[in-house]
Amino acid sequence: MGNKALPARPLRRQTLADRLAEDIADRILSGDLTPGESLPAGPELAEQYGVSRAVVRDATNLLAARGLVDVRHGSGVYVTSSQHAAFGDALLLTLRRAGATAWDLEQFEQLLFPAVAALACASASEEEIAGLRDLAHRHLAELEARATASETDEGVATGDDGLLPFARILKGVLEVTHNEVLRQIGEQLLALRRPREWIGVSARSGLEMDREFLHEFLAILESRDPETARQRVAKLMELPPEAVDAMKRTPIGDVPRIDIG
């Protein structure tokens, strides 16, 4: 039997702008050009590559469309520091349009984080586990200060990364798995989290709930037993029926109001 003939399809012809954009993109992805670093000025790039300024302009537009550079008029062209924010905004918009709820996110995390904890048990160094414990202590100290001041709006304040304090601990757990795919995807999920409003729960009670959760969670990681960690974290992340019902009624991106009274 002879080889099957394939129908001819037109092959995409690369323009000079395509080729220039591809070369610069490779330099960005390889780390030769670092986040925040400025590209050479248009005339300089044109001379270096032996192309016209129009080609440089078109290549820059292609890179900007891919989110790899930021064009600042009057200042220059800079390698973007991260595409997380743009990707996160697009993901939230897509999920909102699909009718996703806060429970959809929570349920996915309940499926994901037992596996994350198991991997962290096997992958994290003693120093990394100690770092997570320090992070947890700082989080509890913040809650203690709020409880003492009788503040009940637990989760409004975020860090420079835009994450809630508790989400930053989970981000730390993702990092010690040493799995870059988990870290990148997990961080996007954590950015979708919103503070939960527990009606009828005082700041002091909320502090104790967090303290018990973190104490157990860290003990699980320190056990160095991946399979036991998977089972115990799955149990630990279970929520009361009132919380599940409230989250099912809350669009993703909004704050769930949970009345356990």
Contacts in CASP RR format, 6 or more apart in sequence:
PFRMAT RR
TARGET T0000
AUTHOR 0000-0000-0000
METHOD contacts of the structure
MODEL  1
MGNKALPARPLRRQTLADRLAEDIADRILSGDLTPGESLPAGPELAEQYG
VSRAVVRDATNLLAARGLVDVRHGSGVYVTSSQHAAFGDALLLTLRRAGA
TAWDLEQFEQLLFPAVAALACASASEEEIAGLRDLAHRHLAELEARATAS
ETDEGVATGDDGLLPFARILKGVLEVTHNEVLRQIGEQLLALRRPREWIG
VSARSGLEMDREFLHEFLAILESRDPETARQRVAKLMELPPEAVDAMKRT
PIGDVPRIDIG
14 22 0 8 1.000
15 55 0 8 1.000
15 58 0 8 1.000
16 51 0 8 1.000
16 55 0 8 1.000
16 59 0 8 1.000
17 55 0 8 1.000
17 58 0 8 1.000
17 59 0 8 1.000
17 62 0 8 1.000
18 59 0 8 1.000
18 62 0 8 1.000
20 45 0 8 1.000
20 49 0 8 1.000
20 51 0 8 1.000
20 55 0 8 1.000
20 56 0 8 1.000
20 59 0 8 1.000
21 58 0 8 1.000
21 59 0 8 1.000
21 60 0 8 1.000
21 62 0 8 1.000
21 63 0 8 1.000
23 49 0 8 1.000
24 33 0 8 1.000
24 39 0 8 1.000
24 59 0 8 1.000
24 63 0 8 1.000
24 68 0 8 1.000
24 69 0 8 1.000
25 63 0 8 1.000
25 66 0 8 1.000
25 68 0 8 1.000
27 33 0 8 1.000
28 63 0 8 1.000
28 68 0 8 1.000
28 69 0 8 1.000
28 79 0 8 1.000
33 39 0 8 1.000
33 79 0 8 1.000
34 79 0 8 1.000
35 79 0 8 1.000
35 80 0 8 1.000
35 81 0 8 1.000
35 82 0 8 1.000
36 78 0 8 1.000
36 79 0 8 1.000
36 80 0 8 1.000
36 81 0 8 1.000
37 78 0 8 1.000
37 79 0 8 1.000
38 76 0 8 1.000
38 77 0 8 1.000
38 78 0 8 1.000
38 79 0 8 1.000
39 45 0 8 1.000
39 60 0 8 1.000
39 69 0 8 1.000
39 76 0 8 1.000
39 77 0 8 1.000
39 78 0 8 1.000
39 79 0 8 1.000
40 48 0 8 1.000
41 76 0 8 1.000
42 53 0 8 1.000
42 56 0 8 1.000
42 57 0 8 1.000
42 60 0 8 1.000
43 53 0 8 1.000
45 56 0 8 1.000
46 52 0 8 1.000
46 53 0 8 1.000
46 55 0 8 1.000
46 56 0 8 1.000
49 55 0 8 1.000
49 56 0 8 1.000
60 69 0 8 1.000
60 71 0 8 1.000
60 77 0 8 1.000
61 71 0 8 1.000
63 69 0 8 1.000
63 77 0 8 1.000
64 70 0 8 1.000
64 71 0 8 1.000
64 77 0 8 1.000
67 80 0 8 1.000
67 83 0 8 1.000
67 86 0 8 1.000
68 79 0 8 1.000
68 80 0 8 1.000
69 77 0 8 1.000
69 78 0 8 1.000
69 79 0 8 1.000
69 80 0 8 1.000
70 77 0 8 1.000
70 78 0 8 1.000
70 79 0 8 1.000
70 80 0 8 1.000
71 77 0 8 1.000
72 78 0 8 1.000
84 187 0 8 1.000
84 188 0 8 1.000
84 191 0 8 1.000
87 188 0 8 1.000
88 188 0 8 1.000
88 191 0 8 1.000
88 192 0 8 1.000
91 188 0 8 1.000
91 192 0 8 1.000
92 192 0 8 1.000
92 252 0 8 1.000
92 253 0 8 1.000
95 104 0 8 1.000
95 192 0 8 1.000
95 252 0 8 1.000
96 251 0 8 1.000
96 252 0 8 1.000
96 253 0 8 1.000
99 251 0 8 1.000
99 252 0 8 1.000
100 251 0 8 1.000
100 252 0 8 1.000
101 247 0 8 1.000
101 248 0 8 1.000
101 249 0 8 1.000
101 250 0 8 1.000
101 251 0 8 1.000
101 252 0 8 1.000
102 194 0 8 1.000
102 246 0 8 1.000
102 247 0 8 1.000
102 248 0 8 1.000
102 250 0 8 1.000
102 251 0 8 1.000
102 252 0 8 1.000
102 253 0 8 1.000
102 254 0 8 1.000
102 256 0 8 1.000
103 244 0 8 1.000
103 247 0 8 1.000
103 248 0 8 1.000
103 250 0 8 1.000
104 252 0 8 1.000
105 189 0 8 1.000
105 192 0 8 1.000
105 193 0 8 1.000
105 252 0 8 1.000
106 239 0 8 1.000
106 244 0 8 1.000
106 247 0 8 1.000
108 189 0 8 1.000
109 189 0 8 1.000
109 237 0 8 1.000
110 234 0 8 1.000
110 237 0 8 1.000
110 238 0 8 1.000
112 186 0 8 1.000
112 189 0 8 1.000
113 170 0 8 1.000
113 173 0 8 1.000
113 233 0 8 1.000
113 237 0 8 1.000
114 229 0 8 1.000
114 230 0 8 1.000
114 231 0 8 1.000
114 233 0 8 1.000
114 234 0 8 1.000
114 237 0 8 1.000
115 230 0 8 1.000
116 173 0 8 1.000
116 174 0 8 1.000
116 177 0 8 1.000
116 182 0 8 1.000
117 173 0 8 1.000
117 217 0 8 1.000
117 220 0 8 1.000
117 221 0 8 1.000
117 229 0 8 1.000
117 230 0 8 1.000
117 233 0 8 1.000
118 226 0 8 1.000
118 227 0 8 1.000
118 229 0 8 1.000
118 230 0 8 1.000
118 233 0 8 1.000
119 177 0 8 1.000
119 179 0 8 1.000
119 182 0 8 1.000
119 226 0 8 1.000
120 173 0 8 1.000
120 176 0 8 1.000
120 177 0 8 1.000
120 221 0 8 1.000
120 229 0 8 1.000
121 220 0 8 1.000
121 221 0 8 1.000
121 223 0 8 1.000
121 224 0 8 1.000
121 225 0 8 1.000
121 226 0 8 1.000
121 229 0 8 1.000
122 224 0 8 1.000
122 226 0 8 1.000
123 176 0 8 1.000
123 177 0 8 1.000
123 178 0 8 1.000
123 179 0 8 1.000
124 132 0 8 1.000
124 176 0 8 1.000
124 177 0 8 1.000
124 221 0 8 1.000
125 176 0 8 1.000
128 175 0 8 1.000
128 176 0 8 1.000
129 176 0 8 1.000
129 218 0 8 1.000
129 221 0 8 1.000
129 222 0 8 1.000
132 169 0 8 1.000
132 172 0 8 1.000
132 173 0 8 1.000
132 176 0 8 1.000
132 218 0 8 1.000
132 221 0 8 1.000
133 218 0 8 1.000
135 168 0 8 1.000
135 169 0 8 1.000
135 172 0 8 1.000
136 169 0 8 1.000
136 214 0 8 1.000
136 217 0 8 1.000
136 218 0 8 1.000
139 165 0 8 1.000
139 166 0 8 1.000
139 168 0 8 1.000
139 169 0 8 1.000
139 210 0 8 1.000
139 214 0 8 1.000
140 207 0 8 1.000
140 210 0 8 1.000
140 211 0 8 1.000
140 214 0 8 1.000
142 165 0 8 1.000
143 154 0 8 1.000
143 165 0 8 1.000
143 203 0 8 1.000
143 206 0 8 1.000
143 207 0 8 1.000
143 210 0 8 1.000
144 207 0 8 1.000
146 152 0 8 1.000
146 154 0 8 1.000
146 203 0 8 1.000
146 207 0 8 1.000
147 202 0 8 1.000
147 203 0 8 1.000
147 204 0 8 1.000
147 206 0 8 1.000
147 207 0 8 1.000
150 203 0 8 1.000
151 203 0 8 1.000
152 202 0 8 1.000
152 203 0 8 1.000
153 195 0 8 1.000
154 195 0 8 1.000
154 203 0 8 1.000
154 206 0 8 1.000
155 164 0 8 1.000
155 165 0 8 1.000
155 166 0 8 1.000
155 195 0 8 1.000
156 195 0 8 1.000
157 165 0 8 1.000
158 164 0 8 1.000
158 165 0 8 1.000
159 165 0 8 1.000
159 168 0 8 1.000
161 168 0 8 1.000
161 171 0 8 1.000
162 191 0 8 1.000
163 171 0 8 1.000
163 190 0 8 1.000
163 191 0 8 1.000
163 193 0 8 1.000
164 193 0 8 1.000
164 194 0 8 1.000
164 195 0 8 1.000
166 210 0 8 1.000
167 190 0 8 1.000
167 191 0 8 1.000
167 193 0 8 1.000
169 214 0 8 1.000
170 190 0 8 1.000
171 186 0 8 1.000
171 187 0 8 1.000
171 190 0 8 1.000
173 221 0 8 1.000
174 182 0 8 1.000
174 183 0 8 1.000
174 186 0 8 1.000
174 187 0 8 1.000
174 190 0 8 1.000
175 183 0 8 1.000
177 183 0 8 1.000
192 252 0 8 1.000
192 253 0 8 1.000
194 253 0 8 1.000
194 254 0 8 1.000
194 255 0 8 1.000
194 256 0 8 1.000
195 255 0 8 1.000
196 243 0 8 1.000
196 255 0 8 1.000
196 256 0 8 1.000
196 258 0 8 1.000
197 255 0 8 1.000
197 256 0 8 1.000
197 257 0 8 1.000
197 258 0 8 1.000
198 206 0 8 1.000
198 258 0 8 1.000
198 260 0 8 1.000
199 257 0 8 1.000
199 258 0 8 1.000
199 259 0 8 1.000
199 260 0 8 1.000
199 261 0 8 1.000
200 259 0 8 1.000
200 260 0 8 1.000
200 261 0 8 1.000
201 209 0 8 1.000
201 260 0 8 1.000
213 236 0 8 1.000
216 232 0 8 1.000
216 236 0 8 1.000
217 233 0 8 1.000
217 236 0 8 1.000
220 228 0 8 1.000
220 229 0 8 1.000
220 232 0 8 1.000
220 233 0 8 1.000
220 236 0 8 1.000
221 229 0 8 1.000
223 229 0 8 1.000
239 247 0 8 1.000
240 260 0 8 1.000
242 258 0 8 1.000
242 259 0 8 1.000
242 260 0 8 1.000
242 261 0 8 1.000
243 256 0 8 1.000
243 258 0 8 1.000
243 260 0 8 1.000
246 256 0 8 1.000
246 257 0 8 1.000
246 258 0 8 1.000
246 259 0 8 1.000
247 256 0 8 1.000
247 258 0 8 1.000
249 256 0 8 1.000
250 256 0 8 1.000
250 257 0 8 1.000
END
